[in-house]
Amino acid sequence: MIIYSVTISVDEKIEKEWVDWMRNIHIPEVMATELFLNCRFAKLISHKEEGYVNYSAQYSCASSENLDHYKMNFAKQLQQKSLEQFANQMHAFRTELDVIEDF
C-alpha cells in the first residue's frame, strides 16, 4: 500500500471556502480517477504558523504503479486547478509513503 500525502498551508482568511472546495470538488475529482482506495482529510493541530492553517490529504493506493499513473496523467491538471482557484493563498508539499505494516 502506498500513501500519497499532500500537506497544505492555507491562508486563514480563505479557510472555510478552501475546505468546502477540497471536500466537494478537489478530493472527489482525485478519487474519480479510480487510482486511490480512499482519502483521509485532516487538519493539523500540532503545527501552527501565523496567518495560516494546515491540512493533510492522505490518499491510499494499492500500488506504486497506480500512483505513477496518477502523477503522469492527472496530477498536473488537478494541481493547476488548485493554483487557479486559490493562487498565492496556499502552498503544498507532497510525500509518498510505502506502508510497511498496519497494527
N, C-alpha and C positions, 0 to 999 in steps of 0.2 A: 504494500500500500504506500502511496506517495501522497504527501500533503503539500499543496501549493498554498503558501501563506502570504497574504498581502496585508501589510501594516500601513495604515493611512493616518496622517495627521491632517486634521480638518480645522479650518478657521471656525472658532466657536460661534461666530455670527451667522454661519450658514448650517450649523449642525442639524437642526430639525429637517430642513429641506434636503440636505445631503443624505441623512439616514433614510428618509422616505424614498429618495431616488434609488439608493442601494437596495432597499428591501423590495421595492415594487418594479424596478426597471433593470438595474445592472445585474444583481445576482440572478434574477430569473433569466436574463439573456445569457449569462455564462452557463447556467445549468441547462439551458435549451440546446447547448452544443452536444449534450449527452455524453460528454467525456468525463464528467465528475459524478461521483456517487452521492455526495451531499456537500453542504456548505454550513460551517458554523460561523456565525457573525457575532462578534463580541466587542464590548467597549473595554479598553484598557483602564484599569483603576490604579495601577501601581506606578505609572509613569505620566507625569504631567509637565507640559510646557506652557508657559504663559500665553494666553490667547488662542490656544489650540486644544482640541480634544483628539484622542487617539482611538482607533478602532482596528480590529483584525478580522479579515475574512479568510477562513481556512477551508480550502476546497480539497476534498479527498478524492483520489482517483486510483483505479485498480493497477495502473502500470505507468512506468516512465514513458512508454510509447504513447499512451493517451495524453500525457502532459506535453510531450514534444509535439504531438499533432495539434493540440490546443494552441501552443505558442507559435507554431508555424502558420496556422490557418485562421485563428480567431483573435489572439491576444492584442495585436497592434490596433485592429479596428475597434475593439471594445475599450482599450485604454485611451484611444483618441476621443471616443465619445465622452469619457470622463473629463479629459482636458478641455473639450469644447464646452461642456456643461459648467465646469467649476474653475476653469483657468488657473489663476495663481492662488486659489483659496484652499488648496490641498496639495499634499505630496505623498507619494507612496514608495515603499520598497518591498521587494519580493524575495522570498526564500523558499527553497524546496527541501523537504524533509523525507527521508526514507524511513518508514516506521519499522523498527526492529521487532517490537513486541508490545502488545497491549496487556495490561494486568487488571 
